[in-house]
Amino acid sequence: MSSGETTLDLIRLFVLLLGASAVVTILARRINMPYTVGLVAFGLVAGAVAQPLRIEITPQLVLVVLLPALIFEASYRTDLVRLRSSLGGVALLAGPGVFISAALIAAALRFGAGLPWTEAFVVGAMLSATDPAAVIATFRRLRSPARLTTLVEAESVFNDGTGIVVFAIAVDFVSRPVGPLEVTLAFVSVVAFSSVLGAIAGYAASRLLPYVGDHLIEISLSVVLAYGTYLAADALHMSGVIATAVAGIVLGNYGREHGLSRVTEDALTTVWDFIAYLATAFVFLVVGFAIAVRSLVDVAPAIAWAIAATLVGRAIIVYGLLGGWRVARERIGVRGARRRGTDGEAPAPAVPPAPADRAGQKSSVPVSWLHVVFWSGLRGAVSTALALSLPLDFPHRAELQGITFGVVLFTLVVQATTAEWFVRRWGVPVDGPVEDAELEVASAGLEGVG
């Protein structure tokens, strides 16, 4: 087959996938199903029926084309003003939480499914990145508080970055075992230098865009920022995902405050929403084309162990780390109030009202939101992309991919389809506006996160 025919086949496939994703999304919304679930189902059926459509996805395609789009769009929409009150909690979820999740999944696969430690940890690293896209859509439809949406989205952005760094280290460890100190230094240095690179690129773009005066060119430069930052970091053996995420956060916050016009903001939001939808749709469609249902059946016991470990790990992270942080904050606040009283000052109330940030929002996070955050820990596009990006000669590649895909399918089919019940039950204020609901929780003795 000539190169021209190959190119034409790729164009046909692209148009077919684009049309399929649009039709499936429309049908899924009509029956109140998350579109990602519909895309996966369509991909699985189409991949089984039409064998010629089964395609092999290269690591470069997944990592260089799909991931930067997904990460940049999510980070660009992250509002640091709303996030500030919950930043401490997000840091726990995206830092220690990633390692806890990866370690628990690895332990379950090692002792339950008999996988070697190194390969089990690779699966744990792939499944440590959350993707709450389906839940976020439910938040917006039910008009959940903006801070709850920001908290869940921000966790996803940050733990995608740290999870991918852990994944890269785990994959490298399979071929070149290293000690704990070297792993720690590698992780810290990659995160730090990648963040600096992304911040510099985002700052430069934020200062440049207001002088362009043409929203089409400004959109083009944002694409260059997203992919150029990724490629630059990758060339320096840093984390392209973290660099892209930080660049998106800087542009979405600092850039908005320093000159981005309303026309530019609206255009960037619309275009990047489309790019992220396209990337997500292609990832989930590709899952169906790239795997067979039989591959999931063959590793069903391992998938069950991984699912159990994923849920247990999520509970420990949310209720242990995040909940424990809230309790510590409460006790520190009470001790501080008592100390002020003994110093001759008027004692503060036992449960002080939640302070407001400069957006006029209170910093308390109702305890009921912990249940929503727990159930929002879906695994999706990023985990799928990492599984597909495993080197072609990686040991037990098909088995590890099958386990990852199985967990992703579980979270999409079970958690995504029941997320609305969780959000209606715990994520939407029942009586009065958000502020009244938060004050009611504060009166029960709960302090904020961060």
N, C-alpha and C positions, 0 to 999 in steps of 0.2 A: 504494500500500500504506500502511495507517495505521500510526501509531507503535506501537500495541498489537500488530499483526501482526509488525512488525519486531522488537519485543522478544521475542515468542514464538519467532520464528525463531532469534534469537540464543541463547535458552535451549535450544532443541532442538539447535542446533549444538554448544553447550557440552557437553551430556549425551552427544551422539554422540562427540565428541572424547575425552571422559573415558572412556567405555566402550571406545572403540577403543584408547586408550593402555594401559588395563589388560589387555585381551586380548592385544595385541601384545607387551607386556612379558612376560606369562606364557609365551607361545609362544617368544619369543626366549631366555628363560632355559632352557627345556626343551631347546633345541638348542645351548646354550652360546654364544649370540651376544649381544653388547652390545645392550641394549634400544634405545639411541639409533639403532643401525643399522637395527633392525627398524622403528622409528617413521618414520625417513626413507623406507625402502622402501615402507611402507604409505602414507605421505603422497603419494609420487610416483605410485604406482599408482592410489590413490583420486582424486588430482587429475586424472589423465589419463582415467580411466573416467567419473567423475561430475563433469562440467563445472559443474553448478549449485553444487557445493561449493567451487569456486574462489573465494577471498575476497581482498579487498584489505586488507592490514594497514597501519594508520596508524602513523606514527612515534610518536605519543603512546602508543598501546597497547603497543608493544614496549618503549619506554624507561621508561614510568611504571609499567606493570603487571608485566612479566616480569623486566627486569633487576634492580630492587631486591630482588626475592625471591631470585634466583640469587646475587647478591653478598652479601646479608646472611647467608644460610644458610651459605655457605662461610666467610665471615669469622668468624661466631659459633663455628664449630668449630675455628678456628685456635688452636692451643696455643702461646703465646709461650714457655713454658718449654722445650718441645721445639724450638721454632724458634730459640731464642737461639744455639745453637751453629752454625746455618747462616744466620744473618741477613745476614752479609756477602755470601754467595753469592746469596741471594734478592734483595738490593739490586742486585747486578750484573745478574741475569736480568731483573728488573722495571724497571730504569732504563735503562742503556745498551743492554741487550739488546733492548728494545722498539724503540729508534731504529734499531739495526743491522738487525733483522728487517724493519722497515717500509722502510728505505732499500734493502735488497737486493731485496726484492720489487718495489719501485717501479722500480729500475734494470732488472730483468729484463723487466718489462712495457713499459718505455719502449723498450729496445733490441731486445727480442725480439718484442714484439707491437705496437709502434708507438703505444702510448697516450701522451697528453700527460703531462708530469711530474706535474702537479697531480692528475689523476685516478688515475694509477698510484700515487701516494703515499697517496691515500685508500684504495685497495685494500690497500696495505701496512699501513696503520694498522688496518684492519678485521681483518686476519689476524695481527696482532701479539699478540692476546690468546689465551692458551692455555685449553683446557677439558679437563682430564684426567679427566672424570667416569667414563668407561668404564675407564680404567686404575686409578683409585682403587678401583673395585668389585673389580677383579682383585687389588689389593694386600690388601684385606680378606679375600677368599676364601682367598688363599694365606698369610695371616698374615705379611705382610712386616713388617719393622721399622717401628715407629710413626714414627720420625724420618724415614724415607724418605717415608712417606705425607705427613707434615707438610710436608716440604721441597717436594714437588710441589704440594700444595694451596696452600701459602703463595705460591709463585711465581704460581699462577693468580690468587689474590685480588689481589695487588699489581699484577701486570702487566695485569690487567683494568682497574684504575683508571687507570694511566698510559697504557695503550693507548687507552682511551676519550677521555682528554684530548687525546692526539695526534690521534685521529680527528676530534674536534670542531674542533681548530685547522686540520686539513687541509681539512675541508669548508668552513670559513669562508674559507680561503685561496683557494678556487676563485672566490669572488665578490669578495674583497677582499685582493689580494696585500699581504703585509707582509714586513718585513725579518727577518733571523735574530735580531737583538737583541730585537725586539718579540715574536717567537715564544718565545724563551727566557724572557723576563720573564713572558709570559702563562702559560707552562707552570708555572714555579716558583710564581707567585702563586696560580694555581688550585689546585695541589696543596697548598700550605701552608695557605691559608685553608680549603679544604675539609676538610683533616685536622683543623684546630683545631675547626671546627664539629662534625664527627663525634665528636671526643673529648669535647667539652663535652656533647653530647647523650647519648653513651654513659655518661659519668660520672653525669649527672643521673638517667638511667634505672636505673643500678646502685645508686644511693643510695635511689631511690624504691621499687623493686620489693620489697625485703625488708619494707617496712611495709604492703604491700597485704594479704597474708594470704589471697589467693584466686587459685589458679593460673589460673583462666579469665580473670580481669581482668589478671593478669600477662602472659598470652599476648597479650591484646588490646593492652596497652601496648607489647609488643615489636613488634607489627605497626605500631603508630603510630610507634615509633622508626624502623623500617626505611623506611617510606614517607614519614613526616613529615620525616625528615632529608634524604631525597632531594629532596622538594618544596621545602624551605626553601633548600637549596643551589642548586637550579635557579632559584628566584626571585631569588637574589642573583647569578646568572650565574656560579656556581661549578660544581664537578663533584659532581652528586648521587651518582654511583657511589662516588667516593672518600669522601665524607662518610658514606654508608651503610656502606661497608666498615670504616672506622675505628670507627664506632659499634658495629658487630657485634663487632669485635675487643675493644673495651673492655668491652662487656657480657659477652662470653664468657670473659674473663680476670679483669678487675678485679671484675666483678659476681659471678662464682663465688667469689672470695676474700672477698667482703664481704657475705655474707648471703643469697644465693640458696639456697633450700631444695632438698633432693634432689627433692621432688615437682615443684617449679618447673622445675628443670633437665631432668628427664625429660620433662615436658610440652613445654617449649620445643624440645627436641631432636626429639621425635616430630612435633610440628606443623610445624616448619620443614623437617624432612626431607620431609614430604608436600608442603608448599608448593613447595619447590625441585624435587621430582620433577614436580609438576604443571606448573610453569613450563617446565622443560626439555622435558617431553613435548609441550606445546603448541607450543613453538618449533620442534621438529623435525617435528611433524606439519604445521605451517603451511608449512614449507619445501616439502613436497610439493604442497600446495594452491596455493602462490604462484608456483611456477615450473613450467616444462615441460621435459621432457628435451631437446627440440629446442633450447632456449636454451643448454643446456650443450654440445650438439654444435656450435652456431654459434661458440662461443668456445673450442673445445677446444684450439687451439694456445696461446692465452693462458693457459688453465688449466694446461697442461703447463709453461709457463715459470714460472708462479707456484708450482707444486708443487716444481719444482727449486730455485727460490730459497728457498722455505720450508724445505726440508730442509738446504740448504747454510747458510742463516742459522742454523738451529737448531744445526747442528754447530759453527759458529764460536762461537756464544754459549756452548754447554755446554762444549765441549772447549777453546775459546780463553779465554773470560772466566773461567768457573768453574774449569776445569782450571789455567789460569794463576794464578789466585788461590791455589789449593791449593799450587802449586809455590812461589810467593812466600812463603806462610806457612811452608812447610817450611824454606826457606833462612833466613828470619829466625830461626826457632827454632834451627837449627844454629849460626848465627853468635852468637846469644845464649848458647848453651851453651858455645861456645869462649871467648867473652869472660869468662864467669864462671870458666872454668878458669884463664885467665891472670891473673885478679885474686886468685889464691890460694885460691879456693873449690874445692870438689870439683867436677870437671867433670860436667855432666849427661850422661846417656846419649845416644848419637848420635841415637837415635830415642826420645824420651820417651814414656811411656805417655800415652794420650789422657786429658786431664782430664775429670772428671765434673762435670756441672752439678747444680743442686739437685734435679733429678728423678732423679739417680742414673744418668744416661746419659752416655756418653762423647761428646766433641765431634768425634771423627774420623768422616769420611764416606768409606767405602770407595770406591776408584777405580772399582770395577765399577758402582757406582750411577750414574756418569755416563752409562753406556749406557742405563740405564733412564730417567733424566731426559731424555736426548735423544729416545727413542722415545715419551715421555709428552707431547710437545709437540703434542697434538691441537688442532685448531680445531673449535669446536662452537657451543654455544648463544649465546655472546656475539658471536662473529663473525657468526653468522646474524642475530642481532637487530640488530646495527649495519647490516648490509646492507639489512635490511628497513626500517630507520629512515631511510634516505637520503631527502631531500626528493623529493617526487613530480616536481618540475621539474629535478632534478639532471641535468647532462649525462651522456649514455650510462648512465643509471641501470640499465637492464636488463642491459647488458653487464657493468657492474661487479658487479652482483649475481650474474650467472651465473658469473663468475670466482671470486668468493668462495664461492658454493655448491659449485662444482666442487672447490675445495681442501678444503672441509669434508667433502664426501663421500669424497674420497680418504683423508683422515686417519681418518675413521670406518671405512670399509670395509677399508682396508689396515692402518693402524696399530692401531686398536682391536682388530681381530680377531687380530692377531699379538702383542698386548701380553703375553698370558699366557706366551708363549715367552720373551720378554725378561725378564719378572719371575722366571720359574722359573730362567732361566740366570744372571741377575746380581743379582736383587733379593731373593732369599731365601737366608739362610745355610744352607749344606749340612751342615756339621759343627758340631754344638753350638749353643748359644744365640747371640743376636746379639752379645753381648759378646765371645765367643771369636772370632767371625768378624772383628770390628772390630780386635781385637788382632793377628790374623794379618795384616791389611792394614797396620796401623801398623808391624809389624815389617819391612815391605818399604820403609819410609822415607816414608810418606805422612802428612802432617799434616792436620788438620781444616780445614773451611771456617768463616769467620766470625771 
